[in-house]
Amino acid sequence: MDIKVLGPLSVEACGQSIVPSAGKPRQILALLSVYANQMLPVPTLMEEIWGAQMPRSALTTLQTYILQLRRRLAAAYGPQAPEASKSVLATRYGGYVLEAQPGAVDIHEYDRLVAAGRDALDAGDDVEASFLLREALAVWRGPALVDVRVGPILEIELARLEESRLGVLERRIEADLRLGRHAELLTELTELTARHPLHEGLHAQCMAALYRAGRPWQALEVYQGLRARLVEDLGLEPSPRLQKLQQAVLASDPALDLERGGRRRRPVLDLFAA
């Protein structure tokens, strides 16, 4: 089995795709794939498909979808493995589980790389952290399950994954900033702040990169742009930490400079926290 959900849904057995074209069986396969090796209760599967508007025939229809998926698995494994479909898409008491081998699911590989990257950050190894977190982000092939209709269960999981992806991106950029790669980050940070116009952390990183690249006036423009959007959209001022960062840029505060070897350990937005 090869299971990918961090992008378009891809589930292959023996090199053959088992992803159905029909919407609801595809949705069931997506949910089982996201939670591969975990038993999903029948009520959870039904809630994903029908939400609160569950038909009387929901259980029978769900069983039909499971049968359709097993038939696709059986066709992929062939007659030489007649029981493979039931062992891969297994029935458990009260639910079903999609069994996968270690390394077969892209979410698991992403989580492994993220955990290793965080350990490297905690150990002060910014070079290794940057590499591992970059590798984790490279596992993504686009928005998760971009080609699948999602219900309430998948919607929550996709929001969690996207939030995780953004957090990993911030940590990788922090590691790169500490390594003195501010000039290399400018194009990426300009794009990221445009895509996330209210995200203070990314704006703080962009300000720091511009300041260290000898462009403090542009760092101040980034701050003013964010402040204008926050006031207009939310009626809020930037956080005290970001306001202190702006003041530090105005004052050419040495705390904004890289320490020798790039070893400052605090994130940019925390440099001036109370």
C-alpha positions as CSV (number, residue, x, y, z in Angstrom):
1,M,0.0,0.0,0.0
2,D,1.0,3.5,-0.8
3,I,-1.2,6.2,0.8
4,K,-1.0,9.9,0.1
5,V,-3.4,12.6,1.4
6,L,-1.1,15.7,1.6
7,G,-2.3,16.8,-1.9
8,P,-4.7,14.9,-4.2
9,L,-5.8,11.6,-2.7
10,S,-3.7,8.7,-3.9
11,V,-4.1,5.2,-2.6
12,E,-2.3,2.4,-4.5
13,A,-2.1,-1.4,-3.9
14,C,0.4,-3.4,-5.9
15,G,1.0,-0.3,-8.0
16,Q,-2.7,0.1,-8.9
17,S,-4.9,2.9,-7.8
18,I,-7.9,1.9,-5.7
19,V,-9.4,5.4,-5.5
20,P,-13.0,5.4,-6.7
21,S,-14.4,8.1,-8.8
22,A,-17.7,8.2,-7.0
23,G,-17.8,10.9,-4.3
24,K,-18.9,9.2,-1.2
25,P,-16.8,6.0,-1.4
26,R,-13.9,8.3,-2.2
27,Q,-14.7,10.3,0.9
28,I,-14.7,7.1,3.0
29,L,-11.4,6.0,1.6
30,A,-10.0,9.5,2.3
31,L,-11.1,9.4,6.0
32,L,-9.7,5.8,6.5
33,S,-6.4,7.0,4.9
34,V,-6.0,10.0,7.1
35,Y,-6.5,7.7,10.1
36,A,-4.6,4.7,8.7
37,N,-3.9,2.0,11.3
38,Q,-6.6,3.5,13.6
39,M,-10.0,2.0,14.0
40,L,-12.8,4.4,12.9
41,P,-16.2,3.7,14.5
42,V,-19.1,3.3,12.2
43,P,-20.9,6.4,13.6
44,T,-17.8,8.5,12.8
45,L,-17.8,7.3,9.2
46,M,-21.5,7.9,8.8
47,E,-21.2,11.4,10.3
48,E,-18.5,12.3,7.8
49,I,-20.7,11.3,4.9
50,W,-24.1,12.5,6.0
51,G,-23.5,14.9,8.9
52,A,-26.7,15.4,10.9
53,Q,-28.9,14.5,8.0
54,M,-28.4,10.8,8.3
55,P,-30.8,8.6,6.2
56,R,-32.4,5.5,7.6
57,S,-30.4,3.4,5.2
58,A,-27.1,4.9,6.3
59,L,-25.6,1.7,7.8
60,T,-26.5,-0.4,4.8
61,T,-25.2,2.2,2.4
62,L,-21.9,2.5,4.3
63,Q,-21.5,-1.3,4.2
64,T,-22.0,-1.1,0.4
65,Y,-19.2,1.6,0.1
66,I,-16.9,-0.6,2.2
67,L,-17.7,-3.6,-0.1
68,Q,-16.9,-1.5,-3.2
69,L,-13.5,-0.5,-1.7
70,R,-12.7,-4.1,-0.9
71,R,-13.6,-5.1,-4.5
72,R,-11.1,-2.5,-5.8
73,L,-8.5,-3.9,-3.4
74,A,-9.2,-7.4,-4.4
75,A,-8.7,-6.5,-8.1
76,A,-5.4,-4.9,-7.3
77,Y,-4.1,-7.8,-5.3
78,G,-5.4,-10.4,-7.7
79,P,-6.6,-14.0,-7.2
80,Q,-3.3,-15.0,-5.6
81,A,-4.3,-13.1,-2.5
82,P,-8.0,-13.7,-2.1
83,E,-8.2,-12.5,1.6
84,A,-6.0,-9.5,1.2
85,S,-8.8,-7.0,0.8
86,K,-10.4,-8.0,4.1
87,S,-7.0,-7.9,6.0
88,V,-6.1,-4.5,4.5
89,L,-9.5,-2.9,4.9
90,A,-10.3,-4.8,8.1
91,T,-13.5,-5.0,10.1
92,R,-13.1,-4.3,13.8
93,Y,-15.6,-4.4,16.6
94,G,-17.8,-1.4,15.9
95,G,-15.8,0.0,12.9
96,Y,-13.2,-0.4,10.2
97,V,-9.4,0.2,9.9
98,L,-7.2,0.6,6.9
99,E,-4.0,-1.2,7.6
100,A,-0.7,0.2,6.3
101,Q,2.9,-0.7,6.6
102,P,5.4,1.7,8.2
103,G,6.4,4.4,5.8
104,A,3.4,3.8,3.5
105,V,1.4,6.9,4.6
106,D,2.6,10.4,3.8
107,I,1.1,11.9,6.9
108,H,3.2,9.5,9.0
109,E,6.4,10.5,7.2
110,Y,5.5,14.2,7.6
111,D,4.9,13.7,11.3
112,R,8.2,11.8,11.7
113,L,10.2,14.5,10.0
114,V,8.5,17.3,11.9
115,A,9.3,15.5,15.2
116,A,12.9,15.1,14.2
117,G,13.1,18.7,13.2
118,R,11.7,19.9,16.5
119,D,14.3,17.7,18.3
120,A,17.0,19.4,16.3
121,L,15.7,22.8,17.1
122,D,15.6,21.9,20.8
123,A,19.2,20.7,20.6
124,G,20.3,24.0,19.0
125,D,21.1,22.4,15.6
126,D,19.6,24.9,13.2
127,V,21.3,23.4,10.1
128,E,19.7,20.0,10.8
129,A,16.4,21.5,11.9
130,S,16.2,23.6,8.7
131,F,16.9,20.5,6.6
132,L,14.4,18.2,8.3
133,L,11.6,20.7,8.4
134,R,12.2,21.5,4.7
135,E,12.0,17.8,4.0
136,A,8.7,17.6,6.0
137,L,7.2,20.4,4.0
138,A,8.3,18.8,0.7
139,V,6.1,15.8,1.5
140,W,3.1,18.0,0.7
141,R,2.0,18.0,-2.9
142,G,-0.6,20.7,-2.5
143,P,-3.6,21.3,-0.3
144,A,-4.5,18.1,1.6
145,L,-7.3,16.1,-0.1
146,V,-7.8,18.8,-2.6
147,D,-9.9,16.5,-4.9
148,V,-12.1,15.1,-2.2
149,R,-15.5,16.4,-0.9
150,V,-15.0,16.7,2.9
151,G,-17.6,16.4,5.7
152,P,-17.3,17.5,9.4
153,I,-14.7,15.0,10.4
154,L,-12.3,15.6,7.6
155,E,-12.8,19.3,7.7
156,I,-11.5,19.4,11.3
157,E,-8.5,17.2,10.4
158,L,-7.6,19.3,7.3
159,A,-7.7,22.5,9.4
160,R,-5.3,20.8,11.9
161,L,-3.0,19.7,9.1
162,E,-2.9,23.1,7.5
163,E,-2.2,24.8,10.8
164,S,0.6,22.3,11.4
165,R,2.0,23.0,8.0
166,L,2.1,26.7,8.6
167,G,3.7,26.2,12.1
168,V,6.4,24.0,10.6
169,L,7.0,26.6,7.9
170,E,7.5,29.3,10.6
171,R,10.0,27.1,12.5
172,R,12.0,26.4,9.4
173,I,12.2,30.1,8.6
174,E,13.3,30.8,12.2
175,A,16.1,28.3,11.8
176,D,17.1,29.9,8.4
177,L,17.1,33.4,10.0
178,R,19.4,32.2,12.8
179,L,21.7,30.8,10.1
180,G,22.0,34.2,8.4
181,R,19.9,33.3,5.4
182,H,17.8,36.4,5.5
183,A,18.6,37.5,1.9
184,E,17.5,34.1,0.6
185,L,14.2,34.3,2.5
186,L,13.0,37.7,1.2
187,T,11.2,36.5,-1.8
188,E,9.5,33.6,0.1
189,L,8.5,35.9,3.0
190,T,7.1,38.5,0.6
191,E,4.9,35.9,-0.9
192,L,3.9,34.4,2.4
193,T,2.9,37.7,4.0
194,A,0.7,38.4,0.9
195,R,-1.0,35.0,1.3
196,H,-1.4,35.4,5.0
197,P,-2.1,39.2,5.4
198,L,-2.9,39.1,9.1
199,H,-0.3,36.6,10.3
200,E,1.9,38.5,12.8
201,G,4.6,35.8,13.0
202,L,5.3,35.8,9.3
203,H,5.3,39.6,9.2
204,A,7.8,39.7,12.1
205,Q,10.1,37.3,10.2
206,C,9.8,39.4,7.1
207,M,10.6,42.6,9.0
208,A,13.7,40.9,10.6
209,A,14.9,39.6,7.2
210,L,14.5,43.0,5.6
211,Y,16.3,44.8,8.5
212,R,19.2,42.4,8.4
213,A,19.4,42.8,4.6
214,G,19.9,46.6,5.1
215,R,16.4,47.6,4.2
216,P,14.9,48.9,7.5
217,W,12.5,51.3,5.7
218,Q,10.9,48.3,4.0
219,A,10.6,46.5,7.3
220,L,8.7,49.5,8.6
221,E,6.5,49.4,5.5
222,V,5.6,45.8,6.2
223,Y,4.6,46.8,9.7
224,Q,2.4,49.7,8.5
225,G,0.7,47.5,6.0
226,L,-0.1,44.8,8.6
227,R,-1.3,47.5,11.0
228,A,-3.6,49.0,8.4
229,R,-5.2,45.7,7.6
230,L,-5.6,44.7,11.3
231,V,-7.3,48.0,12.0
232,E,-9.5,48.0,8.9
233,D,-10.5,44.3,9.0
234,L,-10.6,43.6,12.8
235,G,-10.5,46.9,14.6
236,L,-7.3,45.8,16.3
237,E,-3.8,47.2,16.8
238,P,-0.8,44.9,16.3
239,S,0.3,42.9,19.4
240,P,2.6,44.6,21.9
241,R,5.4,42.3,20.7
242,L,5.1,43.5,17.1
243,Q,4.9,47.1,18.2
244,K,8.1,46.6,20.2
245,L,9.7,45.0,17.1
246,Q,8.7,48.1,15.1
247,Q,10.3,50.3,17.8
248,A,13.4,48.2,17.7
249,V,13.7,48.7,13.9
250,L,13.3,52.5,14.3
251,A,16.0,52.5,17.0
252,S,18.4,50.1,15.1
253,D,18.3,47.9,18.2
254,P,21.3,45.6,18.3
255,A,19.0,42.8,19.5
256,L,17.8,42.6,15.9
257,D,21.2,41.7,14.6
258,L,22.5,38.2,14.3
259,E,24.7,37.1,17.1
260,R,28.1,35.7,16.0
261,G,27.3,32.3,14.5
262,G,23.6,33.0,14.2
263,R,22.9,31.4,17.6
264,R,20.1,33.6,18.9
265,R,17.6,31.1,20.1
266,R,14.4,33.1,20.5
267,P,11.9,33.5,17.7
268,V,11.8,37.0,16.1
269,L,8.4,37.8,17.6
270,D,9.7,36.9,21.1
271,L,12.9,39.0,21.0
272,F,11.1,41.9,22.6
273,A,8.4,40.1,24.6
274,A,7.9,41.5,28.1
